[in-house]
């Protein structure tokens, strides 16, 4: 039977010569459902339109900064002057033992109940193998959203004022307690916080509605990393390649520039519900990891990793360059908490190799609202230049950039060129910004401390790594 099929195929090839006959597509035209092809059929070109998969050396990205970079620099300078940086204020999670926590008044006042207790210990389900630990990091922390919020000796307006906040200052979170009910906010939740003041530990309570509680949500991260690794390691994978539309501009969605999920047309591929250019479609952005399920009529049938959809993407938008076959490195970015954890799968277990505060973009990182997205580590660059908000010329650069999709990179603190007599010069790298871990302050990608960006740049391997973006 196999010999007969081979003879028929050989005959068809001989009579069709160099025509546009698509043997694979024609064999499936009689069935609406595509047949699973061989592994060879599912292997996209690893040199697929190199211009579409990789950036060029002289490419310049759009402005990386959502807020003026000068504002971040000003706040950083002031934080240093007033000794309220993380180094000055926070106690590292590894140095904060439960027995060291200063007793508060809650335990002595029956009117106030403890609603939540925050454990500063390392989660037992994770192996600590930190390769990067330059900064003091608290697992649970309180972020002040304004200046001069009172910190009191007990969770009540009758408590003595023991401190006042500065905007974006972080505090170790010890507990959430039920304190005095404030009618103007219709709430009674207060946070028990601790901080260093010129080296001395202090303790107090701040009203919950005036601050934000943040955490390294390891439970949420763990819930996705095993799923992603399992799906990548047990399937053939590729990724969407359309950096700066170099593999072709996707069709307009209902005449507009973004689809029903808010994904931008620019730098995306059309993902159809059927293997037809007239079918309904959505956009999948550059860098999105996809599972290759089948091939049909010039399309790859693909599955997305975390949003659960299956689509048909034209072949020209699919790249297999450095496709991930065994996932061992994961960067997990939590937009809600503005922090990041980096995982290494080693000897059958996930290890945490770094945790850090970051600044993210508020848009353009997810392919569906409220659903995580997974991207390929595409390339690494020593630096990327970026445009100003009102100019077509490069105004600065960000060092140690790792691109994972479109113009989205993990990168170090951006710097702007200094202009003297019309000549621009490099002011040198900047390591730290006080505004890390606060609010989304970038226009694209993930801003890191520069030393952490360098760690990622040096450590990550393109063919073994991915980025998960959590909403």
C-alpha positions in Angstrom: 0.0 0.0 0.0 2.8 2.4 0.9 4.6 1.7 -2.4 1.4 2.4 -4.3 1.0 5.8 -2.5 4.6 6.7 -3.2 4.2 5.9 -6.9 1.0 8.0 -7.2 2.8 11.0 -5.5 5.8 10.6 -7.8 3.6 10.5 -10.8 1.7 13.7 -9.7 5.0 15.5 -9.2 6.3 14.5 -12.6 3.2 15.8 -14.4 3.0 19.0 -12.5 6.6 20.0 -12.9 7.4 23.4 -11.5 3.8 24.6 -11.2 2.2 26.1 -8.1 0.6 22.7 -7.2 0.4 22.3 -3.4 0.5 18.6 -2.8 0.1 18.9 1.0 -2.8 21.3 0.6 -4.6 19.4 -2.1 -4.4 16.1 -0.2 -6.4 17.8 2.5 -8.8 19.9 0.5 -11.5 17.2 0.7 -11.6 17.5 4.5 -12.4 20.6 6.5 -10.3 19.3 9.4 -6.6 19.3 8.7 -4.7 16.1 9.0 -1.7 16.0 11.4 1.4 16.2 9.3 4.8 14.7 9.8 7.4 16.4 12.0 9.2 17.5 8.9 6.1 19.2 7.6 5.6 21.0 10.9 9.1 22.5 10.9 9.0 26.1 9.8 12.1 27.6 8.2 14.7 28.6 10.9 15.8 31.3 8.5 12.3 32.6 7.8 12.7 36.1 6.5 15.6 37.1 8.8 14.5 40.7 8.6 11.2 39.7 10.1 12.5 37.6 13.0 15.4 39.7 14.1 16.0 43.4 14.5 18.8 45.2 12.6 21.8 46.8 14.2 20.6 50.3 13.4 17.0 49.8 14.4 15.7 52.5 16.8 12.7 51.7 19.0 9.8 54.1 19.9 10.0 56.0 23.1 10.4 53.5 26.0 9.1 55.9 28.7 5.5 56.4 29.5 6.4 59.1 32.1 9.2 61.6 31.5 12.5 60.0 32.4 13.5 63.2 34.0 10.7 62.7 36.6 12.0 59.3 37.5 15.5 60.7 37.9 14.3 63.6 40.0 12.4 61.3 42.4 15.4 58.9 42.6 17.7 61.8 43.6 15.3 63.0 46.2 14.9 59.4 47.6 18.6 59.2 48.0 18.9 62.6 49.7 16.1 61.6 52.2 17.4 58.0 52.7 14.2 56.4 51.7 15.4 54.0 49.0 14.8 50.2 49.4 18.3 49.9 50.8 17.5 52.5 53.5 14.0 51.4 54.4 13.2 47.8 53.6 14.4 44.7 55.4 15.2 41.9 53.0 12.9 38.9 53.2 15.8 36.6 54.0 16.8 38.9 57.0 13.3 39.3 58.4 12.5 36.5 60.7 9.1 36.3 62.4 10.7 36.4 65.8 12.4 39.7 64.9 9.2 41.5 64.1 8.5 44.2 66.7 5.3 43.4 68.7 2.5 45.8 67.9 -0.4 47.1 69.9 -3.0 44.9 68.0 -2.1 41.9 70.2 -2.9 43.9 73.3 -6.2 45.5 72.1 -9.1 43.2 71.8 -11.0 45.6 69.5 -8.6 45.0 66.6 -8.5 41.6 64.9 -5.8 40.3 62.6 -7.3 39.6 59.1 -4.2 38.4 57.3 -0.7 37.6 58.5 2.2 37.8 56.0 5.0 35.3 56.4 8.4 36.6 55.4 9.9 33.2 55.0 10.8 31.7 51.6 8.0 29.5 50.2 8.6 25.9 50.9 7.5 24.8 47.4 10.3 26.8 45.8 14.1 26.1 45.9 16.1 29.2 46.6 19.1 29.4 44.3 19.5 33.1 43.9 22.1 34.0 41.4 21.2 37.7 41.6 20.5 39.4 45.0 21.8 42.9 44.8 18.8 44.6 46.4 16.8 44.2 49.6 13.5 42.7 48.5 10.4 42.2 50.6 8.0 39.4 49.6 5.0 41.4 50.9 5.2 45.1 51.0 3.1 48.3 51.2 3.5 51.0 48.6 2.6 54.5 49.6 0.6 56.3 46.9 1.0 59.8 48.2 3.1 62.0 50.5 2.4 62.6 54.1 0.1 59.7 54.8 0.1 59.2 58.6 1.6 56.0 60.1 0.2 55.6 63.6 1.0 53.6 66.7 -2.2 51.7 66.4 -4.9 51.2 63.7 -6.9 54.1 64.8 -7.0 57.9 64.4 -6.3 58.0 68.1 -2.9 56.4 67.6 0.2 58.5 67.9 1.7 59.5 64.5 5.0 57.6 64.3 5.9 58.4 60.7 4.7 59.9 57.4 5.0 58.4 54.0 6.7 59.6 50.8 5.1 58.8 47.5 6.3 55.4 46.2 8.0 54.5 49.4 7.9 50.8 50.2 7.4 49.2 53.7 7.6 45.7 54.9 4.0 44.4 55.3 3.5 42.4 58.5 -0.3 42.0 58.7 -3.7 43.3 57.6 -5.8 44.2 60.6 -9.3 45.3 61.4 -8.9 48.7 62.9 -11.0 51.9 63.3 -13.8 52.2 60.7 -13.6 55.4 58.7 -16.9 56.4 57.3 -15.5 58.6 54.5 -13.9 55.4 53.1 -16.5 52.9 54.3 -13.7 50.6 55.4 -11.8 49.5 58.5 -8.8 47.7 57.1 -5.3 48.9 58.2 -1.9 47.5 57.4 0.7 46.8 60.0 4.0 47.9 58.6 7.7 48.0 59.5 10.5 50.0 58.1 14.1 51.1 58.9 14.7 54.7 60.0 18.4 55.5 59.9 19.0 51.8 60.7 16.5 51.5 63.5 13.4 49.3 62.9 10.1 51.0 63.4 6.5 49.7 63.5 3.2 51.3 62.8 -0.2 51.1 61.1 -1.5 52.8 57.9 -5.0 53.0 56.7 -5.5 50.5 53.8 -7.3 52.7 51.3 -4.4 55.1 51.2 -1.8 52.6 50.1 -1.4 49.5 47.9 -0.5 46.1 49.1 2.0 44.3 46.8 3.4 40.8 46.9 5.6 38.4 45.0 2.7 36.1 44.1 4.6 32.9 43.9 1.4 30.8 44.0 0.1 32.5 40.8 3.5 32.2 39.1 3.7 28.5 40.0 0.3 27.8 38.6 1.5 28.7 35.1 5.1 27.7 34.9 4.5 24.0 35.0 1.7 24.2 32.4 3.9 26.2 30.1 6.9 23.9 30.4 4.7 20.8 29.9 3.0 22.2 26.7 6.3 23.4 25.2 8.2 20.3 25.9 5.5 18.0 24.6 4.7 19.9 21.4 6.4 21.3 18.3 6.7 25.1 18.9 7.4 28.2 16.9 6.7 31.8 17.3 5.0 34.8 15.5 7.6 36.8 13.6 6.6 40.2 12.3 9.0 42.7 13.8 8.1 46.2 12.5 5.8 44.5 9.9 8.7 43.1 8.0 6.9 40.0 7.1 3.9 41.9 5.9 1.3 44.2 7.3 -1.6 42.3 8.8 -5.1 43.1 7.3 -7.1 45.8 9.2 -9.6 44.4 11.7 -13.0 45.9 10.9 -11.1 48.8 9.3 -9.2 49.5 12.5 -5.8 49.1 14.0 -6.6 46.8 16.8 -8.7 43.6 17.2 -11.5 42.9 19.6 -9.0 42.1 22.4 -7.1 45.3 22.0 -4.1 43.8 20.3 -2.4 46.1 17.9 -2.2 45.5 14.1 1.3 46.7 13.9 3.9 44.0 14.4 1.2 41.3 14.6 0.1 38.3 12.4 -3.5 37.6 11.5 -4.8 34.5 13.2 -7.8 33.1 11.4 -10.5 30.9 12.8 -10.4 28.8 9.6 -7.8 28.2 7.0 -9.1 31.0 4.8 -8.1 34.6 4.3 -11.8 35.5 4.4 -12.4 33.9 7.8 -12.8 35.9 11.0 -9.5 36.7 12.6 -7.7 38.3 15.5 -4.1 39.5 15.9 -1.2 37.6 17.6 1.8 39.8 18.3 5.4 39.3 17.3 7.2 36.9 19.7 4.1 35.0 20.8 5.0 31.3 21.3 2.6 29.0 19.4 2.1 25.2 19.3 2.3 23.8 15.8 -0.8 21.5 15.4 -1.1 21.1 11.6 -0.4 22.6 8.3 -3.0 23.3 5.6 -3.2 25.4 2.4 -0.4 27.8 3.3 -1.4 28.1 6.9 -0.1 26.6 10.2 -2.8 25.6 12.6 -1.5 26.8 15.9 -2.5 26.8 19.6 -1.7 29.6 22.0 -0.1 28.6 25.3 -2.2 30.2 28.0 -5.2 31.7 26.4 -6.4 28.4 24.9 -7.3 29.4 21.4 -6.5 27.6 18.1 -6.0 29.5 14.9 -4.7 29.4 11.4 -1.7 31.7 10.7 -0.2 32.2 7.3 3.1 30.4 6.9 5.1 33.6 6.3 4.5 34.8 9.9 5.8 31.7 11.6 9.4 31.3 12.6 11.2 28.3 13.9 14.5 30.1 14.6 15.9 28.9 17.9 12.6 27.3 18.7 12.2 26.2 22.3 12.4 22.4 22.5 13.1 22.0 26.2 12.1 24.9 28.4 14.5 25.4 31.4 14.5 29.2 31.9 11.4 31.4 32.6 11.1 35.1 33.3 7.7 35.7 34.9 6.5 39.4 35.0 3.6 40.4 37.2 2.0 43.6 35.9 -0.4 44.0 38.8 2.4 43.9 41.4 5.2 45.4 39.2 7.7 42.7 40.0 9.5 39.8 38.3 10.8 36.4 39.3 13.2 34.3 37.2 13.0 30.5 37.3 15.5 27.8 36.3 14.3 24.2 35.8 17.2 22.0 37.1 17.2 18.3 38.0 13.5 18.0 37.9 12.7 21.1 40.0 12.1 24.8 39.6 14.6 27.0 41.3 14.2 30.8 41.7 17.4 32.5 40.5 16.3 36.1 41.0 13.4 38.3 42.2 13.3 42.0 41.6 11.0 45.1 41.3 10.4 46.3 37.7 8.4 48.9 35.8 6.2 47.6 33.0 4.1 49.0 30.2 0.4 49.4 31.0 -0.6 48.1 27.5 0.7 46.0 24.8 2.1 43.1 26.8 -1.0 40.9 26.9 -2.8 39.3 23.9 -6.1 39.2 25.8 -7.2 41.3 28.8 -6.9 39.5 32.2 -5.2 36.5 30.6 -1.4 35.7 30.8 0.7 35.7 27.7 3.8 33.7 26.8 6.6 35.0 24.5 9.8 33.7 23.0 13.2 35.2 23.9 14.1 36.2 20.4 17.4 38.1 20.6 19.8 39.9 22.9 21.4 43.3 22.3 24.0 45.3 24.2 21.7 48.3 24.0 18.7 49.7 22.2 18.3 53.3 21.1 14.9 54.9 21.5 13.1 57.9 20.0 11.8 60.9 21.8 8.1 61.7 22.1 8.3 64.5 19.6 11.3 63.6 17.4 12.4 61.1 14.8 16.0 61.0 16.1 17.3 58.7 18.9 17.4 60.6 22.2 18.8 57.9 24.4 19.4 54.2 24.9 18.6 51.3 27.3 21.4 48.8 28.1 21.4 45.0 28.1 18.2 44.5 26.1 16.5 41.1 25.7 13.8 41.2 23.1 10.8 39.0 23.5 8.3 40.5 21.1 7.8 43.5 18.8 9.5 46.4 20.5 9.2 44.8 23.9 12.4 44.1 25.7 13.7 43.4 29.2 16.2 46.2 29.6 18.2 48.3 32.1 17.5 51.8 33.2 17.2 54.1 30.1 19.4 57.1 29.8 19.0 60.2 27.6 22.0 61.6 25.6 23.4 64.8 26.8 23.5 67.6 24.2 26.3 70.1 24.3 26.7 72.7 21.5 24.5 70.4 19.3 26.7 67.4 19.9 25.2 64.4 21.8 27.2 62.4 24.3 26.7 59.3 26.4 26.3 60.2 30.1 27.0 56.5 31.1 24.9 53.8 32.5 22.5 54.4 35.4 21.9 51.5 37.8 18.9 52.4 39.9 15.5 54.1 39.8 13.4 54.7 42.9 10.3 54.3 40.9 10.8 50.6 40.2 8.0 48.4 41.5 5.5 51.2 41.7 3.2 51.9 38.7 3.5 51.1 35.0 6.0 53.8 33.8 7.2 52.5 30.5 5.7 52.8 27.1 6.9 49.3 26.1 8.7 46.4 27.6 10.1 45.8 31.1 12.4 48.2 32.8 14.9 46.6 35.2 17.7 47.7 37.5 20.6 47.8 35.1 22.6 45.1 36.9 19.6 42.8 36.8 19.1 43.5 33.0 22.8 42.5 32.5 22.2 39.3 34.5 19.3 38.3 32.3 21.2 39.3 29.1 24.2 37.1 30.1 22.2 34.2 31.6 19.3 33.6 29.3 19.6 31.2 26.4 17.3 31.9 23.5 16.5 28.3 22.6 15.7 27.4 26.3 13.8 30.4 27.6 10.5 32.2 27.6 8.7 35.1 29.2 5.3 34.9 30.9 3.4 38.1 31.4 0.8 38.0 34.2 -2.0 40.6 34.2 
